[in-house]
Amino acid sequence: MATTYNLQQYTSGDTWEGISGITIYRNNSALDLTGGYAEMNVKFQIDAPLTVQFNTNVTTPFLSAGYGKMTILTPASAGIIQVPPQIVNIPPANYIYSIKVTLSSGEVDTFVTGLWPVVISA
């Protein structure tokens, strides 16, 4: 079952502080992410197309194309993922997001879900 964590309000077009680090746990132990892949999917609603995706395969953010950077911190066996600060320019809305991990075995699990309110600057 995924943990619910709501992100702080963000002003579109500003530098988002990102997520400094989330440790992924399974059975009260950090999950080994060696050889794995992580993604944070952001949508307007559950059945809507992606508004933006942050993932560990992006080396340079291309948010205009809908992709942003996410990293698995070393050592990967510590199970820590991070979304570094970056400019996110998406329309104002109350978004939903999820953080999914694909393990080297191919197993896919959603570990974090929540809301992300995005506003326009005054």
N, C-alpha and C positions, 0 to 999 in steps of 0.2 A: 504494500500500500504506500502510495506517495505521500510525502510530507507536504503540507500546505504552508507556503511562505509568500506573503504579499510584499512586493517591492515598493520602495518609496516613490512618490510622484516625481516625474521627470518632465522637463521642458524640452519639447522637440527642437532639434537643431543645436542644442547645447552639448557640451561634452558630458556624456553619462559616466558616472563614477564606476560603473560596472559592478561586478560581484568579486570581492577580494579573495574569496575562497570558500568553497563548500566541500566538506568531507562527505563522501558517499559511504554510507554504512549498510552492511547486511549482517544480520544476526549479531549486532553490537560490536562488530569489527569493521575496520576500514576495508573497503572493497578494493582489491588489486585491479587497477585499470591498465596494467601493462598490455600493450597491443590493442587497446580498446579505442573507442571513438565516443565523443560526447557532443550533444547538440542541445541548444535552447531554442525552442520553437515559439514564436510569438504570433498570435492570431487575434482577430476582432471577436470571433466567437468559435466554439468548438468545431463546427462544420465548415468554417470559412477557410479559404486558402491562406497560406503563410503570408504574414506581413513582412516579417524578417526572420532570418535564422542565423544564430551564432553557432559556429561549429569548430571542431579541432582540426579540420582539414583546410581552413582558411588561414593563410599566412599574412595577408594584407587585407584589411577590411574593404569590401566593395559594397557598402550599404546601399548605394544607388541601384545595385543589382539584387539587393535583398539579402546579402550575406555579411556577417560580422565575425570577428575573431573570438575564439574560446580556446583555452589551453588546459591540458592535464599537467599539473605541476610535478616536478621530479622530487623524489622517486615516485613513479606511477603506482607503486605498491602501496603508497600512503592514501590513495583514493581521493585526492583533492583536485577539484576543477575550479577554473577561474575564468571570468569574463573581464578582460582588461578594459580600462577607460577608453571610450571611443565616442565619436559624434554619431548620434542616431537621429535621423531626420525622417520621422514617420508622422502621419496625420494624428492629431489629438483624438484620443479615445480611451476607454477603459479596456485594455487588452487582457487576454489570458495568456499564460505561458506555461511551458513544461520543460523540464530538463530530463533528457533521456540518455542512457548510456548503452552502447553496444559493446559487449565484452569480446575478447579475442575468440571465445568459443562460438560467437554468433548470437548469444542470448541478448535480448533487448529488454530493458526495464526502464520505466519512468519513475524517477526518485523524488522529484520536486515539482509541484504545480502551484499556481497562484495568480494573482492579479497584478497588473502593472498599469497604473494610471499615467497617461501622457497628456500634457496640456500644451497650449500655445503660449508663447511669451506675451506679456501685456504690452 
